[in-house]
């Protein structure tokens, strides 16, 4: 399989020593989850006009993130938008990350515009002002983990929420609840009550940190012991 990485920006030089540039990041991520299928990568610096000779030069393409905005009036963005349309017309496999998925949506009829709050960096907290009935309370059964240390989990099987990885980690703190959207292992919710390293029989995993226990940490260890020694327990998540 040959994957073309459409590079739309560069990581700042002072950070490249630790993290590499965007193509190196995505090669590492994709190779970490690859099976025995050989993967070849080709990088295209689309900001500077580098494109494949034909769309069939690669089996799939990935558009990286960028500090630019998809609605900016820049020639390289217009050309990339035309390439996205060409790929879609041919039903060629395409994945967008951050700027990339915004551009795909923009080209295919969605709306991308500046946030009213302007630029933001890092983890952002959100608050649901009017919860819908389907959101809460959320009732499930929780069992003890097998590979992740001092934690419990809610197995969700093949359930698909339609989200990818965001703010994901393998080392949650006590009370930091993770959602794993599936892929290498089944979909699940991880609830650490102590020291945990998120993993499955497939190896180490990372989950999205989407919920934090703000009060009652002193009760988490007792919850873990109860699930460990007494088996599956009912659990309810509800609005305070």
C-alpha positions in Angstrom: 0.0 0.0 0.0 1.3 3.5 -0.9 0.1 6.5 1.2 0.6 10.0 0.0 1.0 12.6 2.8 -0.1 16.1 1.6 1.9 18.4 3.9 0.2 21.7 4.5 2.6 23.2 7.1 5.7 22.6 9.0 6.3 22.0 12.8 8.3 24.9 14.2 12.0 24.1 14.1 12.5 24.2 17.9 10.0 21.3 18.3 11.1 19.1 15.4 13.9 17.6 17.4 11.4 16.1 19.8 8.4 15.4 17.6 9.6 15.5 14.0 7.8 17.2 11.2 4.2 16.3 10.2 5.0 13.6 7.7 7.3 11.8 10.2 4.5 12.0 12.9 1.9 10.4 10.6 4.3 7.7 9.4 5.0 6.7 13.0 1.3 6.7 13.9 0.3 4.7 10.9 3.1 2.2 11.1 2.4 1.6 14.8 -1.0 0.2 13.9 -0.1 -1.6 10.7 -0.4 -5.3 10.3 1.8 -7.3 8.0 0.8 -5.2 5.0 3.8 -3.3 3.7 3.3 0.4 3.6 5.2 2.9 1.4 4.9 6.6 2.1 5.4 9.6 -0.3 5.4 13.2 0.9 4.1 16.1 -1.1 4.7 19.7 0.1 1.5 21.1 -1.3 2.2 24.5 0.1 5.0 24.7 -2.4 3.2 23.1 -5.3 4.3 19.5 -4.9 1.6 17.0 -6.1 1.5 13.5 -7.5 1.7 13.2 -11.3 -1.7 11.3 -11.2 -4.0 10.5 -8.3 -3.2 6.8 -8.8 0.3 7.5 -7.7 -0.9 6.6 -4.2 -3.6 4.3 -3.0 -4.7 6.8 -0.3 -3.9 10.3 0.7 -3.7 12.1 4.1 -3.9 15.9 4.4 -2.1 17.2 7.5 -2.9 20.0 9.8 -1.9 23.6 9.2 -1.9 26.9 11.0 -3.7 28.4 8.0 -7.4 28.5 7.6 -9.3 26.7 4.8 -11.2 29.9 3.8 -8.1 32.0 3.4 -7.7 33.3 -0.1 -4.3 31.7 -0.9 -3.4 30.1 -4.2 -2.0 26.9 -2.7 -5.3 26.3 -0.7 -7.4 26.8 -3.8 -5.2 24.3 -5.7 -5.4 21.8 -2.9 -9.2 22.2 -2.7 -9.4 21.4 -6.4 -7.3 18.3 -5.8 -9.7 17.2 -3.0 -12.6 17.6 -5.4 -10.7 15.5 -8.0 -10.1 12.7 -5.4 -13.8 12.8 -4.3 -15.0 12.6 -8.0 -12.8 9.5 -8.4 -13.9 8.1 -5.0 -10.2 7.9 -4.1 -9.4 7.2 -0.4 -8.7 10.5 1.5 -8.3 11.3 5.2 -8.0 14.8 6.6 -6.5 15.8 10.0 -7.5 19.1 11.5 -7.0 21.6 8.6 -7.3 18.6 6.3 -10.8 17.5 7.5 -12.0 21.1 7.5 -10.9 21.5 3.9 -12.6 18.3 2.9 -15.8 19.5 4.5 -15.4 22.9 3.0 -15.0 21.5 -0.5 -17.8 19.0 -0.3 -20.5 21.4 0.8 -19.9 22.0 4.5 -19.3 25.4 6.1 -16.0 26.3 7.7 -15.6 29.7 9.4 -13.6 31.5 12.0 -14.6 30.7 15.6 -16.2 33.7 17.4 -13.7 33.2 20.3 -10.7 33.4 17.9 -7.6 31.2 18.2 -7.3 28.7 21.0 -4.4 26.4 22.0 -4.5 23.3 24.2 -7.3 21.5 26.0 -10.6 23.4 25.9 -13.4 22.8 28.4 -17.0 22.7 27.2 -20.3 22.7 29.0 -23.6 21.2 27.8 -26.2 23.9 28.6 -29.3 21.9 27.6 -28.6 18.1 27.8 -30.8 16.0 25.5 -32.7 13.1 27.0 -30.4 10.6 25.2 -27.3 11.9 26.8 -27.8 11.3 30.5 -28.3 9.4 32.7 -26.0 6.8 31.1 -26.4 3.4 32.7 -24.0 0.5 32.1 -22.2 -2.4 33.8 -18.6 -1.9 34.7 -16.0 -4.7 35.1 -12.4 -4.9 36.1 -9.7 -4.5 33.5 -7.3 -7.3 32.5 -4.3 -5.4 31.2 -4.5 -1.8 32.3 -3.6 -1.9 36.0 -5.9 -0.3 38.6 -8.9 0.5 36.5 -12.3 -0.7 35.5 -13.8 -0.6 32.0 -17.1 -0.7 30.1 -16.8 -2.9 27.0 -18.8 -1.5 24.1 -18.0 -4.1 21.5 -18.4 -2.8 17.9 -20.2 0.4 19.0 -19.2 3.3 16.8 -19.6 6.9 18.0 -18.1 8.4 14.9 -15.2 10.2 16.6 -11.5 9.8 16.2 -8.6 10.4 18.6 -8.4 13.7 20.4 -6.7 14.6 23.7 -5.8 10.9 23.9 -3.5 9.3 26.4 -2.2 5.9 27.6 -1.5 7.1 31.2 -4.6 8.6 32.7 -4.6 9.8 36.3 -7.0 8.5 38.9 -10.5 9.6 38.0 -9.6 10.6 34.4 -12.1 8.7 32.3 -11.1 7.7 28.8 -13.2 6.7 25.7 -11.5 4.4 23.2 -13.3 4.7 19.8 -12.2 1.2 18.6 -9.9 0.1 15.9 -7.2 -2.2 17.2 -9.3 -3.3 20.1 -13.0 -3.1 20.9 -14.7 0.2 21.7 -14.6 0.9 25.5 -14.7 3.3 28.4 -11.8 3.1 30.8 -12.3 4.3 34.4 -9.0 4.4 36.4 -9.2 4.3 40.2 -5.4 4.1 40.7 -2.2 3.7 38.7 -3.1 2.7 35.1 -1.5 2.2 31.7 -4.2 1.7 29.1 -3.7 -1.5 27.2 -5.4 -4.6 25.7 -4.2 -8.0 24.5 -3.2 -6.2 21.3 -0.8 -4.0 23.2 -0.8 -0.4 24.6 -3.7 1.8 23.6 -4.7 5.4 24.0 -8.1 6.8 24.8 -9.7 10.2 24.6 -9.8 11.9 28.0 -13.4 13.1 28.0 -14.5 13.1 31.6 -12.9 13.8 35.0 -14.0 12.9 38.5 -13.8 16.3 40.3 -14.9 15.1 43.8 -14.9 11.9 45.7 -11.5 10.6 44.7 -11.1 8.9 48.1 -14.0 6.6 47.1 -12.4 5.4 43.8 -10.2 2.7 45.4 -13.1 1.2 47.2 -15.0 1.1 43.9 -12.1 -0.7 42.3 -11.8 -3.3 45.0 -15.5 -4.0 44.9 -15.5 -4.6 41.2 -12.3 -6.7 41.5 -13.6 -9.0 44.2 -17.3 -9.0 43.6 -17.5 -8.8 39.8 -19.5 -6.6 37.4 -21.3 -3.7 39.0 -24.0 -1.3 37.8 -22.8 2.3 37.1 -24.7 5.5 36.3 -23.4 8.7 34.9 -25.8 11.6 35.5 -25.8 15.4 35.5 -25.0 17.0 38.9 
